[in-house]
Amino acid sequence: MNENSNRDFEPVTTNPAPTQLPASVELAPNYTIPIVLTAVAIPIATFQLWAGAGIGIFGLFLAIQTTIIKLEFTTTTLNVYRGSTIIRTFPYSEWENWQIFWQPVPILFYFKEVNSIHFLPIIFDPQMLLICLEYYRPQPSRDSIDR
């Protein structure tokens, strides 16, 4: 008899809700939007060459950006990297709110700072993005907004 056969095992879930994340999380790339845009451009180009070419070029541009641009959540900031170089830092203390548009197919991430508004296409793991946003920069409760 194997000694492991008497142990009790807990079921493993594929997407556990984390109670704690590391001090730094880099989001994995997600090529869904660039692939869909590039694929949609082909049939459009058969009817409208310029429209199809424009959509296809935009899809290829997003594919390149997906490869190059990285987002890193830390305990105090959202950092944006191009390759290994940090190009922008967004301290959570300056954020007013954030939203991911068009669930269940997220395509756009919006966040507003005190002095500026930012829109980013979802070119990174949307589930981990939401987990990180809710963990590192939770939305204020509706009651605190109304008061």
C-alpha positions as CSV (number, residue, x, y, z in Angstrom):
1,M,0.0,0.0,0.0
2,N,1.3,3.4,-1.0
3,E,1.8,5.8,2.0
4,N,0.2,8.7,0.0
5,S,-3.1,6.8,-0.4
6,N,-4.2,7.6,3.2
7,R,-3.7,11.4,2.8
8,D,-6.7,13.7,2.3
9,F,-6.4,15.9,-0.7
10,E,-8.4,19.1,-1.3
11,P,-9.8,19.7,-4.7
12,V,-7.9,22.0,-7.0
13,T,-9.7,24.8,-8.7
14,T,-8.4,26.3,-11.9
15,N,-9.0,30.0,-11.0
16,P,-8.8,30.4,-7.2
17,A,-9.7,33.8,-5.9
18,P,-6.4,35.0,-4.4
19,T,-6.5,36.3,-0.9
20,Q,-3.0,37.7,-1.4
21,L,-0.9,38.5,-4.4
22,P,2.8,39.0,-4.6
23,A,4.2,42.5,-4.3
24,S,4.6,42.6,-8.1
25,V,2.6,40.9,-10.8
26,E,3.4,41.2,-14.5
27,L,0.4,40.4,-16.8
28,A,0.8,37.8,-19.5
29,P,0.2,38.9,-23.1
30,N,-3.1,38.1,-24.8
31,Y,-3.2,38.1,-28.6
32,T,-7.0,37.7,-29.0
33,I,-7.8,41.3,-30.2
34,P,-4.9,41.5,-32.7
35,I,-5.8,38.0,-34.1
36,V,-9.5,38.8,-34.4
37,L,-8.8,42.2,-36.1
38,T,-6.3,40.7,-38.5
39,A,-8.7,37.8,-39.4
40,V,-11.7,40.2,-39.8
41,A,-9.6,42.4,-42.1
42,I,-9.2,39.7,-44.8
43,P,-12.9,39.3,-45.7
44,I,-13.5,43.1,-45.4
45,A,-10.6,43.7,-47.8
46,T,-12.4,41.6,-50.5
47,F,-15.2,44.3,-50.5
48,Q,-13.4,47.4,-49.3
49,L,-9.7,47.2,-49.8
50,W,-8.8,50.3,-47.9
51,A,-11.0,49.5,-44.9
52,G,-9.7,46.0,-44.8
53,A,-6.1,47.2,-45.1
54,G,-6.6,49.7,-42.3
55,I,-8.1,47.1,-40.0
56,G,-5.4,44.6,-40.8
57,I,-2.6,47.1,-40.2
58,F,-4.1,48.1,-36.9
59,G,-4.3,44.4,-35.9
60,L,-0.7,43.9,-36.8
61,F,0.2,47.0,-34.9
62,L,-1.6,45.6,-31.8
63,A,0.2,42.3,-32.2
64,I,3.5,44.1,-32.1
65,Q,2.5,46.1,-29.1
66,T,1.3,43.0,-27.3
67,T,4.7,41.5,-27.7
68,I,6.6,44.7,-26.6
69,I,4.4,46.4,-24.0
70,K,4.1,44.9,-20.5
71,L,2.0,45.9,-17.5
72,E,3.3,45.4,-13.9
73,F,1.1,45.8,-10.9
74,T,3.0,46.7,-7.6
75,T,1.6,47.5,-4.2
76,T,1.7,51.3,-5.0
77,T,1.8,51.7,-8.8
78,L,0.9,50.4,-12.3
79,N,4.1,50.3,-14.3
80,V,4.2,50.2,-18.1
81,Y,7.3,48.7,-19.8
82,R,8.5,48.7,-23.3
83,G,10.7,45.6,-23.4
84,S,12.7,45.9,-20.1
85,T,12.5,49.7,-19.9
86,I,9.9,51.4,-17.8
87,I,8.2,54.0,-19.8
88,R,5.4,55.2,-17.5
89,T,4.4,54.9,-13.8
90,F,0.8,55.4,-12.6
91,P,0.6,55.7,-8.8
92,Y,-2.7,54.3,-7.5
93,S,-3.0,57.3,-5.2
94,E,-3.7,59.5,-8.2
95,W,-6.4,57.2,-9.6
96,E,-10.1,58.2,-9.3
97,N,-11.6,55.1,-10.9
98,W,-11.2,52.3,-13.5
99,Q,-13.3,50.1,-15.6
100,I,-13.0,47.2,-18.1
101,F,-15.4,47.7,-21.0
102,W,-17.6,45.1,-22.6
103,Q,-17.8,42.0,-20.5
104,P,-17.8,39.1,-21.2
105,V,-15.5,40.0,-24.1
106,P,-13.2,42.7,-22.6
107,I,-11.6,44.9,-25.2
108,L,-10.8,48.1,-23.4
109,F,-9.3,49.1,-20.1
110,Y,-10.0,52.6,-18.9
111,F,-8.7,54.4,-15.8
112,K,-8.9,58.0,-14.7
113,E,-6.3,59.8,-12.8
114,V,-6.8,63.2,-11.1
115,N,-5.5,65.1,-14.2
116,S,-5.8,62.6,-17.1
117,I,-7.8,59.8,-18.6
118,H,-6.2,56.6,-20.1
119,F,-7.5,53.9,-22.4
120,L,-5.6,50.7,-23.2
121,P,-6.7,47.9,-25.4
122,I,-6.8,44.5,-23.6
123,I,-3.6,43.0,-25.0
124,F,-2.8,41.2,-21.7
125,D,-4.6,38.6,-19.7
126,P,-8.0,40.1,-18.9
127,Q,-8.8,37.8,-16.0
128,M,-5.5,38.6,-14.2
129,L,-6.0,42.3,-15.1
130,L,-9.3,42.3,-13.2
131,I,-7.9,40.3,-10.3
132,C,-4.9,42.8,-10.0
133,L,-7.2,45.8,-10.2
134,E,-9.5,44.5,-7.6
135,Y,-6.6,43.6,-5.3
136,Y,-4.2,46.5,-5.7
137,R,-6.7,49.3,-6.5
138,P,-10.2,48.3,-5.4
139,Q,-13.1,50.5,-6.5
140,P,-14.5,52.7,-3.8
141,S,-17.8,51.4,-2.5
142,R,-21.0,52.9,-4.0
143,D,-21.9,54.3,-0.5
144,S,-18.7,56.3,-0.2
145,I,-19.2,57.8,-3.7
146,D,-22.7,58.9,-2.9
147,R,-21.8,60.7,0.3
